[in-house]
Amino acid sequence: MSLLHDARVVLLAHAHPDDETISTGALILELVERGMRVVLLTATRGEQGEVVPALRSAVEADEQSLERIRVRELDSAIERLGISEAYLLGAPPARAAGLPARRYEDSGMRWIRPGLAGPATDVATERAAYALSNAPLNEVVDDVRALIEFVRPDLVLSYDDNGGYGHPDHRRIRDAALRAATASTVTFAEFVSAEAPDLEWLELRRHLAGVQNALRSHATQLSVDGEHIVHSGGQREAITTSIGLRQVTQA
């Protein structure tokens, strides 16, 4: 039976603004079309995101920090995708009871080799106290679990165990979401971009225009060129319109 057959409320756990659209935009549009309540958890505000060259000067001159701009971009994408509710990790209700609100910051990354990312070189220094990847895992788990108890999803979705391409924040939020879902007895599944025999594979090309529209919300990070994303460093990536779901735990 399809993982989505009986799901009425689906919680997606992502690391940064734009991940929800790049990785799962077509899936979100499909869930919304099926009448599901889609809830988004974003772990950081994307403070370390590299700005596209055309907007770099304007962003640097803006009195508002990049993180505030990226949250605005996220809000725009949320509206365009039709997401029902969205929360930032560390702020109630995505914060364990009795703890003051905290900010989990973008850990940054560096490319180890094509297709595989690793921690940024400065994540162990000045930003150590704030980076999501350095936060105590139990604290992150408790915050995700608080949101699960608040939202009561039927299904929690996040990255595979490598975080998709190795980004430390992707891996941390995935690990936390898996542990939190397991502790709350909620089914957890990972989304995967490459076909495999154990996946429920969804072809969602009919949502291409909707994904393109949502991607344009993230103008500081990327541009849309036909059926491709052009990232801030000039890298081109085909827009994702097919995705696999792999069940990891069952309620």
C-alpha positions in Angstrom: 0.0 0.0 0.0 1.2 3.5 -0.7 2.8 5.4 2.1 0.5 8.3 1.2 -2.7 6.3 1.1 -4.0 7.0 4.6 -2.0 10.1 5.3 -4.0 13.2 6.2 -1.2 15.2 7.8 2.3 15.2 6.5 5.3 16.9 8.3 8.4 17.6 6.2 11.6 18.4 8.0 14.1 20.5 6.0 17.3 22.3 6.8 17.3 25.6 5.1 14.9 28.0 3.1 14.8 26.7 -0.5 15.4 23.1 0.4 11.6 22.5 0.6 11.2 23.6 -3.0 14.4 22.3 -4.6 14.0 18.8 -3.1 10.3 18.4 -2.5 8.4 21.1 -4.3 6.7 18.8 -6.7 5.9 16.4 -3.9 4.4 19.1 -1.8 2.2 20.3 -4.6 1.0 16.7 -5.1 0.2 16.3 -1.4 -1.7 19.6 -1.4 -3.6 18.5 -4.6 -4.6 15.3 -2.8 -6.1 17.3 0.0 -3.5 16.7 2.7 -2.5 19.1 5.4 1.2 19.8 4.7 3.3 21.1 7.6 6.9 22.4 7.0 9.6 22.5 9.6 12.7 24.5 8.6 15.7 24.1 10.9 17.7 27.3 10.1 17.3 30.6 8.4 20.0 29.9 5.8 22.4 32.5 7.1 25.3 31.0 5.2 23.7 30.9 1.8 25.7 32.2 -1.1 23.9 35.0 -2.9 23.6 35.1 -6.7 26.0 37.6 -8.2 23.3 39.8 -9.7 21.9 40.5 -6.2 25.0 40.4 -4.1 25.6 44.1 -3.9 21.9 44.8 -3.1 21.8 42.3 -0.4 25.0 43.6 1.2 23.7 47.1 1.1 20.3 46.2 2.6 19.8 47.0 6.2 18.1 43.7 6.7 20.3 40.7 7.1 20.4 37.9 4.6 18.6 35.7 7.1 15.6 38.0 7.2 15.5 38.2 3.4 15.6 34.4 3.2 12.8 34.0 5.7 10.7 36.3 3.5 11.6 34.2 0.5 10.6 31.1 2.4 7.3 32.7 3.3 6.7 33.4 -0.4 7.5 29.8 -1.4 5.2 28.4 1.3 2.3 30.4 -0.1 3.0 29.4 -3.7 3.3 25.7 -2.7 0.1 25.8 -0.7 1.7 24.6 2.6 -0.8 24.7 5.4 1.6 25.5 8.3 5.2 26.3 8.7 7.5 26.5 11.7 11.1 27.3 12.5 13.0 24.9 14.7 13.8 26.2 18.1 10.7 28.5 18.3 7.5 27.3 19.9 5.8 25.0 19.1 9.0 23.5 17.6 10.8 23.9 21.0 10.8 21.5 23.9 8.5 22.6 26.8 10.2 24.6 29.5 13.1 25.8 27.4 13.6 29.4 26.1 13.5 29.8 22.3 16.8 29.4 20.5 18.1 29.9 17.0 19.7 27.1 15.1 22.0 28.6 12.5 23.1 27.4 9.1 26.3 25.5 9.5 27.6 26.3 6.1 29.3 23.7 3.9 32.2 23.1 1.5 32.4 20.7 -1.4 34.6 17.7 -0.7 34.1 16.3 -4.2 31.4 16.8 -6.8 28.0 15.8 -5.3 29.3 15.4 -1.7 29.4 18.2 0.8 31.1 18.5 4.2 31.2 20.9 7.1 32.4 24.5 6.5 36.0 25.1 7.6 34.8 27.6 10.3 32.0 25.7 11.8 34.2 24.5 14.6 35.3 28.0 15.5 33.4 31.3 15.8 30.0 29.8 14.9 30.3 26.6 16.9 27.8 27.6 19.6 25.0 28.4 17.0 25.5 26.0 14.1 22.8 23.3 13.8 25.3 20.6 13.1 27.0 21.3 16.4 23.8 21.5 18.5 23.3 18.6 20.9 21.4 15.9 19.0 19.1 15.2 22.0 18.1 18.9 22.1 17.2 18.9 18.4 15.3 15.7 18.7 13.3 17.1 21.6 12.4 20.2 19.6 11.3 18.2 16.6 9.3 15.9 18.9 7.5 18.9 20.5 6.3 19.9 17.0 5.2 16.3 16.2 3.2 16.2 19.4 1.6 19.6 18.4 0.9 18.8 14.8 0.1 15.1 15.2 1.2 14.1 11.7 0.5 10.7 10.1 3.8 10.7 8.3 7.2 12.5 8.8 9.4 13.0 5.8 13.0 14.1 5.6 16.3 13.3 3.8 18.1 10.0 3.5 20.8 9.1 5.9 23.4 11.1 3.9 21.3 14.2 3.9 20.9 13.9 0.2 24.4 15.1 -0.7 26.2 15.2 2.7 25.3 18.7 4.0 25.8 18.5 7.8 22.6 20.4 8.5 20.6 18.0 6.3 22.1 15.0 8.1 21.4 16.5 11.5 17.7 17.4 10.9 17.2 14.0 9.3 18.7 12.2 12.3 16.6 14.3 14.7 13.4 13.8 12.7 13.9 10.1 12.5 14.5 9.8 16.3 11.6 12.1 17.1 9.2 10.3 14.9 10.2 6.9 16.3 9.8 8.2 19.9 6.3 9.5 19.0 5.3 6.3 17.1 4.8 8.1 13.8 5.8 6.6 10.5 9.1 8.1 9.1 10.1 8.0 5.4 12.9 9.5 3.5 12.8 11.1 0.1 15.3 10.0 -2.5 16.1 11.4 -5.9 17.4 8.2 -7.6 15.2 5.3 -8.4 15.7 2.0 -6.5 13.6 -1.2 -6.1 12.6 -0.4 -2.5 11.1 3.0 -3.3 7.6 4.2 -3.9 8.4 6.2 -7.0 6.3 9.3 -8.0 6.4 10.9 -11.4 5.1 14.5 -10.9 6.1 16.3 -14.0 2.6 17.9 -14.2 3.7 20.1 -11.3 6.7 21.6 -13.1 5.1 25.0 -13.5 4.2 25.2 -9.9 7.7 24.2 -8.8 9.2 26.9 -11.2 6.9 29.5 -9.6 7.9 28.5 -6.1 11.6 28.4 -6.9 11.4 32.0 -8.1 10.7 33.0 -4.5 14.3 32.1 -3.6 15.8 34.8 -5.8 18.9 35.4 -3.6 19.9 31.8 -4.0 19.1 30.7 -7.5 17.4 31.6 -10.8 15.2 29.5 -13.0 16.2 28.8 -16.6 13.5 26.7 -18.3 13.6 23.3 -16.6 16.8 24.0 -14.7 17.9 25.7 -11.6 21.0 27.9 -11.8 22.6 28.1 -8.4 24.6 31.1 -7.1 27.9 29.5 -8.2 26.6 29.0 -11.7 25.9 25.2 -11.3 22.9 24.0 -13.3 20.5 21.4 -11.8 17.4 19.9 -13.4 14.3 20.8 -11.6 13.1 17.8 -9.6 9.7 16.5 -10.8 10.1 12.9 -9.7 10.9 11.6 -6.3 11.1 8.3 -4.3 9.8 7.6 -0.8 11.4 4.9 1.3 9.7 3.9 4.6 12.2 3.7 7.4 10.0 3.2 10.4 6.3 2.4 10.8 3.9 3.7 13.5 
